[in-house]
Amino acid sequence: MSRGTLLRRLAGAGVAVAAATAFMPVAPAQADNVLTFSQDELERLCAGETVNNFAIAGDCTFKPQSQGAEYNIWRAYGGEVSNCAPDARGDLTQRRDMSESVTETWSVGGRISINIKDKVSIEAGSEYSRSRTETVTVADTIVANPGYKNHATKGVRHVDQYGEIEVPVRTYEHQGGDGYLPTVEYHYITDVTRRVPVEGAEDATGQDHVSCGSDFRVGEGWEVYLPPGATP
């Protein structure tokens, strides 16, 4: 029911329109009897904001429709060991022991969205529903020969899922007179990509030992995407 129709019925029932508008949500855009929200407004609702007096009624839920093949994202960890001094004669050895978390990422229409990722549940029973964050552990001895530099690398298994996010919006249906029934309308954020580390997959381990005049194959801050089994 559109807000205009609801107010006309309230007025016809002898209820003051001014009083009704004090508590009725105002939709940002509305076709006849249908609430509509922009994708940005739905993201804001999922992030816990109130939009034009509307709020969500429960969790937003990602519903995967398809997914790609698993692959590894290679990154450098722990900083480089550089043995590039002109008078370097012996190997330079350093130990790297560290861990860090790799979390899922979300994009909507190719645009990275960081506001909703911790607010969205994953549809029960879907593959990778439990994969949210994985811990990457580096425990390696890094050796750089004279005239070389080196650093530790890890390939962490990921998969991309494609689908939509269901947004339950709380609204109210006029029941006649001054009666209203709380109800829920479902709206959808479309063109969603969820990139998720695969729970329990074994990380690929490597080192990037290159001459001092060369670029690393996996530079600091880079991400290199390769199929499982392939190395940079």
C-alpha positions in Angstrom: 0.0 0.0 0.0 1.4 3.4 -0.9 1.9 6.0 1.8 -0.6 8.3 0.0 -3.2 5.7 -0.1 -2.6 5.0 3.6 -3.0 8.6 4.5 -6.2 9.0 2.5 -7.6 6.0 4.4 -6.5 7.5 7.7 -8.2 10.8 6.8 -11.4 8.9 5.8 -11.4 7.1 9.1 -11.3 10.4 11.0 -7.6 10.2 11.9 -5.6 13.4 11.6 -3.1 13.2 8.8 -0.6 15.4 10.7 -0.7 12.9 13.5 -0.3 10.0 11.1 2.7 11.5 9.4 4.5 11.7 12.7 5.1 8.0 12.9 4.7 6.8 9.3 8.0 6.1 7.4 8.6 8.0 4.2 9.9 6.0 1.3 12.7 7.6 -0.7 11.0 6.6 -4.0 7.7 4.8 -4.3 5.7 3.3 -7.2 2.0 2.7 -6.5 1.8 0.4 -3.5 5.4 -0.6 -3.8 8.3 0.7 -1.7 11.5 1.1 -3.7 15.1 1.8 -2.4 18.3 2.6 -4.2 21.2 0.1 -3.9 23.0 2.6 -1.7 20.0 3.0 0.6 19.8 -0.8 1.0 23.5 -1.0 1.9 22.9 1.7 4.5 20.0 -0.3 5.9 22.2 -3.4 6.1 24.9 -1.3 7.9 22.3 -0.6 10.6 21.3 2.9 9.5 17.7 4.1 9.4 16.7 5.4 6.0 13.6 7.7 5.9 12.4 6.1 9.1 12.7 2.6 7.7 15.0 0.0 9.3 15.8 -3.6 8.8 13.8 -6.4 10.5 16.5 -9.0 11.1 19.7 -9.9 9.3 20.6 -9.1 5.7 21.4 -12.4 4.0 23.7 -13.1 1.1 22.2 -15.7 -1.3 24.8 -17.1 -3.7 23.6 -17.9 -7.2 26.9 -19.1 -8.7 30.6 -19.3 -8.0 33.9 -19.5 -9.8 36.8 -22.0 -9.5 39.0 -21.8 -6.4 42.3 -20.0 -6.8 45.3 -18.8 -4.7 46.0 -15.1 -3.9 49.7 -14.8 -3.4 51.1 -12.0 -1.1 54.5 -11.2 0.4 54.8 -11.4 4.2 57.2 -10.2 6.8 59.4 -7.8 4.8 62.3 -8.5 2.5 65.8 -9.7 3.3 68.2 -7.7 1.1 71.8 -8.8 0.5 72.6 -6.1 -1.9 75.6 -4.3 -0.4 78.5 -4.0 -2.9 80.8 -5.9 -0.6 78.4 -8.7 0.2 80.2 -12.0 0.4 78.1 -14.4 2.4 74.5 -15.4 2.6 72.2 -13.3 4.7 69.7 -15.3 6.8 66.7 -14.0 8.7 63.8 -15.8 10.4 60.2 -14.9 9.8 57.5 -15.9 12.3 54.2 -14.1 12.1 50.5 -14.6 11.5 47.7 -12.4 10.2 44.1 -12.7 9.3 42.7 -12.8 5.8 39.0 -11.9 5.6 36.3 -12.0 3.1 35.7 -9.0 0.9 32.5 -7.7 -0.8 31.8 -5.7 -3.9 28.6 -4.4 -5.3 28.6 -3.7 -9.1 32.4 -3.9 -9.0 32.6 -1.3 -6.2 34.2 -2.5 -3.0 31.8 -2.2 -0.1 33.2 -2.1 3.4 30.2 -1.0 5.3 28.1 -4.2 5.2 30.5 -7.1 5.2 30.3 -7.7 9.0 26.5 -7.3 9.0 25.6 -9.9 6.4 24.8 -13.5 7.2 25.4 -16.2 4.7 22.4 -18.3 3.5 22.3 -21.5 5.6 23.4 -24.6 3.8 25.3 -22.8 1.1 28.9 -23.9 0.3 31.5 -21.7 2.0 28.9 -20.4 4.4 31.3 -20.8 7.3 34.3 -19.3 5.6 34.6 -15.7 6.8 38.2 -15.3 8.1 41.3 -17.4 7.8 44.6 -17.1 9.7 47.8 -17.1 7.6 50.9 -18.3 9.5 54.4 -17.7 8.3 57.2 -19.7 9.9 60.2 -19.7 7.6 63.9 -19.0 7.3 64.6 -16.5 4.5 68.1 -16.7 2.9 69.4 -14.1 0.5 72.5 -14.9 -1.5 75.0 -12.2 -2.2 73.6 -9.8 -4.8 70.0 -11.1 -4.1 67.0 -10.2 -2.1 64.2 -12.4 -0.8 61.0 -12.5 1.1 58.4 -15.1 2.2 55.3 -15.6 0.1 52.0 -17.3 0.8 49.2 -18.4 -1.6 45.9 -18.4 0.2 43.0 -20.3 -1.3 40.0 -18.2 -2.3 36.7 -18.5 -4.2 34.4 -15.8 -5.6 30.7 -16.2 -5.1 28.1 -14.2 -7.1 24.6 -13.4 -6.0 22.4 -11.0 -4.1 21.8 -9.7 -0.6 18.2 -10.0 0.8 17.3 -7.0 2.9 14.2 -7.4 5.2 12.7 -3.9 5.6 10.2 -3.4 8.5 7.0 -1.5 7.4 3.4 -1.3 8.6 0.2 -2.3 6.9 -3.0 -0.4 7.7 -5.6 -2.7 9.1 -8.5 -0.2 9.2 -9.2 2.6 11.6 -6.1 3.4 13.6 -4.8 -0.2 13.5 -1.5 -1.2 11.9 0.2 -4.5 11.5 4.0 -4.7 11.5 5.1 -6.5 8.4 8.3 -7.2 6.4 9.1 -6.4 2.8 12.1 -8.0 1.1 14.3 -6.0 -1.1 17.6 -7.0 -2.8 21.1 -5.6 -3.4 22.0 -7.1 -6.7 25.3 -7.7 -8.6 27.1 -8.8 -5.4 30.5 -10.5 -5.4 31.8 -12.2 -2.3 35.5 -13.1 -2.2 36.1 -15.5 0.6 39.1 -17.4 1.9 38.4 -21.2 1.8 38.1 -22.7 5.2 40.6 -25.5 5.9 42.4 -25.2 2.6 46.2 -25.6 2.9 48.1 -22.5 2.1 50.8 -22.6 -0.6 54.2 -21.5 0.7 57.1 -20.0 -1.2 59.9 -17.5 -1.4 60.7 -14.8 -3.9 64.5 -14.9 -4.3 65.5 -12.5 -7.1 68.6 -10.5 -8.0 68.9 -7.0 -6.5 68.3 -5.4 -9.9 65.1 -7.3 -10.5 61.5 -6.8 -9.4 60.0 -9.2 -7.0 57.5 -11.6 -8.6 55.2 -10.9 -5.7 56.0 -7.4 -4.5 55.2 -5.9 -1.2 51.5 -5.0 -1.2 50.8 -6.9 -4.4 48.3 -9.6 -5.0 49.0 -12.3 -7.6 46.2 -14.6 -8.6 47.1 -18.1 -9.8 45.3 -21.5 -10.0 46.0 -24.0 -7.2 49.4 -25.7 -7.8 50.9 -22.8 -9.8 53.6 -20.6 -8.2 54.8 -17.1 -9.1 
